[in-house]
Amino acid sequence: MKKPFPFVSGLILLLSSSAHGAPMCVDASLTNYINLGTGGCDIGTATLSGFSVLTPITGATPIAPGDVTLSPVQTGNMIGLDVRFQATAASGQLRQALIGYMLMAPSIIGDQVTISGVTTSGAAFATEIQNYCAGGSFLPNDVTGCTGSRTGTLLVLGNGTDMTALSTVTRLNVVHDFTLDAGSGGSVTGGLVSDRFTLGAAGNPGIPEPQTYVMVSSAILALVGLRRLKSKARTIGGQNENA
């Protein structure tokens, strides 16, 4: 007779893989993230979706989505994205990337953005303006018309950090405005824009979701049942031998 234990193990893996409908976020170009559409991808208990590129301001040369790489990050009660730009602005050039996406999680209580890895010469500089709509979304291809409870801006000039605390929300619409301004005679290359979102207890990736508890509990009960059957079989076998 085949043992049922491998079936139980397979069931656990199957249920775990189907706990979320979206795939897990991985290192990929912005083009690939845009292609995910409204389904998006998961980082722990959070889902990132609706990636899009907005039209740059007049006079700016867009940074192509293929020159932007996104990497998911998950540390303790913090999740986020590292957005790396492979771009350079030479003398007189202004390069810009306007990137929007939606973060959904059981509890979002903080937002932080950091620029690092930017190199400059002359009067060149890099800026990052993160517009956010807490609890709702902006109008399509815009940073106005927030349908949520609060809208705000994080601003970083050069390598640095800005952050804000949020009243607990489950949705956060983010639009990045990243620019490389070479000025006259200068140049600027880079860099890395790091989004970090703090999750409350309900959204902590280290805390299993309710369906995870159900799956684990069911698996434990199944294993306990198997052990009891094996124990009963040994007892009956012992009685048969002694009879």
Residue pairs with C-beta under 8 A, 6 or more apart in sequence:
4 226
5 223
5 226
8 219
8 222
8 223
8 226
11 219
11 222
12 215
12 216
12 219
15 211
15 215
16 212
16 215
19 209
19 211
19 212
19 215
20 42
20 47
21 39
22 36
22 39
22 40
22 41
22 42
22 47
22 49
23 36
23 41
23 42
24 41
24 42
24 43
24 72
25 41
25 42
25 43
25 48
25 70
25 72
25 81
26 41
26 72
27 69
27 70
27 71
27 72
28 69
28 70
29 65
29 66
29 68
29 69
29 70
30 51
30 53
30 65
30 66
30 68
30 69
30 70
30 83
30 99
31 65
31 66
33 41
33 48
33 51
33 70
33 101
34 51
34 52
34 53
34 65
36 49
36 51
37 49
37 50
38 49
38 50
39 49
40 47
40 48
40 49
40 50
40 51
40 102
41 47
41 48
41 49
41 72
42 48
43 72
43 73
43 74
43 79
43 80
43 205
44 74
44 79
44 199
44 205
45 105
45 106
45 199
45 203
45 204
45 205
45 207
45 209
46 79
46 103
46 104
46 105
46 197
46 199
46 203
46 205
47 103
47 104
47 105
48 72
48 81
48 101
48 102
48 103
48 104
49 101
49 102
49 104
50 100
50 101
50 102
51 99
51 100
51 101
52 99
52 100
52 101
52 141
53 62
53 65
53 97
53 98
53 99
53 100
54 98
54 99
54 100
54 141
54 142
54 175
55 98
55 141
56 62
56 96
56 97
56 98
57 96
59 94
60 94
60 95
60 96
60 179
61 89
61 93
61 94
61 95
61 96
62 95
62 96
62 97
63 85
63 87
63 95
63 96
63 97
63 178
63 180
67 85
67 86
67 87
68 83
68 84
68 85
68 86
68 97
68 99
69 83
69 84
69 86
70 81
70 82
70 83
70 84
71 81
71 82
71 84
72 79
72 80
72 81
73 79
73 80
73 81
73 82
73 194
73 196
74 80
74 205
76 204
76 206
77 198
77 199
77 200
77 203
77 204
77 205
77 206
78 196
78 197
78 198
78 199
79 105
79 196
79 197
79 199
79 205
80 194
80 195
80 196
80 197
81 194
81 195
82 192
82 193
82 194
82 195
83 99
83 176
83 178
83 192
83 193
83 194
83 195
84 117
84 191
84 192
84 193
85 97
85 178
85 180
85 190
85 191
85 192
85 193
87 95
87 97
87 180
87 189
87 190
88 95
88 180
88 187
88 188
88 189
89 95
89 124
89 180
89 181
89 182
89 187
89 188
89 189
90 182
90 187
91 122
91 182
91 183
91 184
91 185
91 186
91 187
92 182
92 183
92 184
93 180
93 182
94 179
94 180
94 181
94 182
95 179
95 180
96 177
96 178
96 179
96 180
97 176
97 177
97 178
97 179
98 175
98 176
98 177
98 178
99 175
99 176
99 178
100 138
100 141
100 173
100 174
100 175
100 176
101 173
101 174
102 137
102 171
102 172
102 173
102 174
103 171
103 172
103 173
103 174
103 197
104 170
104 171
104 172
105 170
105 197
105 199
105 203
106 170
106 199
106 200
106 202
106 203
107 168
107 170
107 199
107 200
107 201
107 202
107 203
107 204
108 134
108 166
108 168
108 169
108 170
108 171
108 172
108 197
108 198
108 199
108 200
108 203
109 165
109 166
109 167
109 168
109 198
109 199
109 200
110 163
110 164
110 165
110 166
110 196
110 197
110 198
111 130
111 132
111 154
111 163
111 164
111 166
111 172
111 174
111 195
111 196
111 197
111 198
112 154
112 161
112 162
112 163
112 164
112 195
112 196
112 197
112 198
113 128
113 130
113 154
113 156
113 161
113 162
113 163
113 193
113 194
113 195
113 196
114 156
114 160
114 161
114 193
114 194
114 196
115 126
115 128
115 156
115 158
115 159
115 160
115 161
115 191
115 192
115 193
115 194
116 159
116 191
116 192
116 194
117 159
117 190
117 191
117 192
118 126
118 158
118 159
118 188
118 189
118 190
118 191
119 188
119 189
119 190
119 191
120 126
120 158
120 186
120 187
120 188
120 189
121 186
121 187
121 188
122 182
122 183
122 184
122 185
122 186
122 187
123 183
123 184
123 185
123 186
124 180
124 181
124 182
124 183
124 186
124 187
124 188
125 157
125 158
125 181
125 183
125 188
126 157
126 158
126 178
126 179
126 180
126 181
126 188
126 190
126 191
127 155
127 156
127 157
127 158
127 177
127 178
127 179
127 181
128 154
128 155
128 156
128 176
128 177
128 178
128 193
129 153
129 154
129 155
129 176
129 177
129 178
130 153
130 154
130 155
130 162
130 174
130 175
130 176
130 177
130 195
131 138
131 143
131 151
131 152
131 153
131 174
131 175
131 177
132 151
132 152
132 153
132 154
132 172
132 173
132 174
132 175
133 146
133 147
133 148
133 150
133 151
133 172
133 173
134 148
134 149
134 150
134 151
134 152
134 166
134 167
134 169
134 171
134 172
135 147
135 148
135 149
135 150
135 169
135 170
135 171
135 172
136 146
136 147
136 148
136 149
136 171
136 173
137 146
137 147
137 148
137 171
137 173
138 144
138 145
138 146
138 173
138 175
139 145
143 175
143 177
146 173
148 169
148 171
148 173
149 167
149 169
150 166
150 167
152 164
154 162
154 163
154 164
155 162
156 162
159 191
166 172
168 200
172 197
174 195
176 193
178 193
180 188
180 189
180 190
181 188
182 188
199 205
201 207
208 216
